[in-house]
Every structure is written in C-alpha cells, then in structure tokens.
C-alpha cells in the first residue's frame, strides 16, 4: 500500500506564459517574481511531482452593504 505524503502548500502569483504539447504530455511555463515571499519555496519543488491548481486573477467588486450598490474601480 502506497501512502501519499503532502507538504504545506505554496502559492505564488505567476504569469502563465506558454504551454507546449508533445504527444501525451504538456510543458507549462510560468514566470514568478523573485521578490514574492514564496518564490524560493516554490523553486525548491523543481523536479518533483506537485499538485497544480490554477485560479485566474479577478478584479474585486466593491459592495456597499448599506445601500446594496456594487461597482468596479
């Protein structure tokens, strides 16, 4: 029986630059700013298997809870 051990997740804001498909595999390229707090912990995972979750960045919607008015800046 194999036991999967996971570590603390590491998140970083990244620019998804490119994807290349060859056969049944894809190579994904991301750019991460090195001044981000998780840049180095993320780089330490290079060469290992990781679980990748991707979320698109979204603009915040401002909401006035008294009037119910919502707007974008």
C-alpha positions as CSV (number, residue, x, y, z in Angstrom):
1,X,0.0,0.0,0.0
2,X,1.4,3.4,-1.0
3,X,1.0,6.3,1.3
4,X,1.0,9.8,-0.2
5,X,2.6,12.4,2.0
6,X,1.9,16.1,1.1
7,X,3.7,19.1,2.4
8,X,2.5,22.6,3.2
9,X,1.0,24.2,0.0
10,X,3.0,27.0,-1.6
11,X,1.1,29.7,-3.5
12,X,2.6,32.4,-5.8
13,X,1.2,34.9,-8.2
14,X,2.5,33.8,-11.7
15,X,2.2,34.8,-15.3
16,X,1.2,31.7,-17.4
17,X,3.4,32.3,-20.4
18,X,3.1,29.3,-22.6
19,X,2.1,25.7,-23.0
20,X,3.6,23.2,-25.4
21,X,2.0,19.8,-26.2
22,X,4.1,16.9,-27.3
23,X,2.4,13.5,-27.5
24,X,0.5,12.9,-24.3
25,X,2.4,15.5,-22.2
26,X,2.2,19.2,-22.0
27,X,5.0,21.6,-20.8
28,X,3.7,24.6,-18.9
29,X,5.8,27.7,-18.4
30,X,5.2,30.2,-15.7
31,X,7.0,33.4,-14.6
32,X,7.2,34.1,-10.9
33,X,8.7,37.3,-9.5
34,X,11.6,36.5,-7.2
35,X,10.6,39.2,-4.7
36,X,7.5,37.3,-3.8
37,X,7.6,35.6,-0.4
38,X,7.0,32.1,-1.8
39,X,9.4,32.3,-4.8
40,X,12.2,30.3,-3.3
41,X,10.0,27.7,-1.5
42,X,8.3,27.1,-4.9
43,X,11.6,26.7,-6.7
44,X,12.7,24.0,-4.2
45,X,9.9,21.9,-5.7
46,X,11.5,21.9,-9.1
47,X,11.9,18.4,-10.5
48,X,9.4,16.8,-8.1
49,X,5.7,15.9,-8.6
50,X,3.3,18.6,-7.4
51,X,-0.4,19.1,-7.4
52,X,-1.1,22.2,-9.5
53,X,-4.2,24.3,-9.0
54,X,-4.7,27.3,-11.2
55,X,-7.0,30.2,-10.5
56,X,-7.5,33.2,-12.8
57,X,-6.9,36.6,-11.2
58,X,-10.2,38.5,-10.9
59,X,-11.0,42.1,-10.2
60,X,-12.6,42.8,-6.8
61,X,-16.2,44.1,-6.9
62,X,-16.8,46.8,-4.3
63,X,-20.1,46.5,-2.4
64,X,-21.8,48.9,-0.1
65,X,-23.6,46.8,2.5
66,X,-25.9,49.6,3.5
67,X,-27.2,50.6,0.0
68,X,-26.6,47.3,-1.8
69,X,-24.7,49.2,-4.5
70,X,-21.9,47.3,-6.3
71,X,-19.3,48.8,-8.6
72,X,-15.8,48.1,-10.2
73,X,-13.0,50.6,-9.9
